[in-house]
């Protein structure tokens, strides 16, 4: 239930922060179950669906501005009046705060990474899954968009979080939440599938800030199901200039093609098959990624600052601090070698 906005009548009669009592839920609710979290109850409905019910969380998040401004539940892009150039060069995002926890949307090895695909951009990562496997809300937040998207995303859910980040979950077989509902990290918001422009079950997952995409792998280690930082310095240079070019999802990523590469016995494609398939451009990109993943050092020169070094190597300031066990305020010593990767 979108407890803040669901009962328009109630909300108008009382304050906007009014949270309805359990007994005011629709009559079709069959039963309410306790969960291991004392603040969370499950409401079971006659149509075999369930909803989370948590008045405390909703009362806490209801009044935040981030859930009121640029709040559009009908379109994928909600910040059309905000240009890329209007965004600050660096935005510090608290990923973990008193607003809650983290859970990976789905734990898997990425099949298709974020980045350019020919003349277009793959705006998220593709995680292979089986149809029907649960997909989780990554952080606490409010559902901004939940519908079947004819642009190619299929069943798409967009959740906005208290720090302004939005997470996108596409190709779901079923959506378990409606717009204006509040969710907690780890809530099952939907189930994996292959709806929309997709030829095999996978989760297409994006993170956006003011409609702008950046690589979700900057935040998450998907294979481990872990969050990389508590606070993240989101740099404007991370955003793709093609972020808002289209709301048509172009699945020309490798996922479907590799998934459909089968040998004559019907076995899955081998590593060699896949490598043979990949274009030279794609191979070069992967080699570049591999090279980037190797350790790299920088020798401090006069005038160097953490910001300039981080931009030069395309890494975050947090990463440099962590690798060298220094803080953002540490004075850099000329000629000292610091690790950037
Ligand atoms: Zn994708």
Boltz pocket constraint, residues with backbone or C-beta under 6 A from the ligand:
constraints:
  - pocket:
      binder: B
      contacts: [[A, 112], [A, 122], [A, 124], [A, 125], [A, 126], [A, 203], [A, 204], [A, 205], [A, 250], [A, 251], [A, 253]]
      max_distance: 6.0
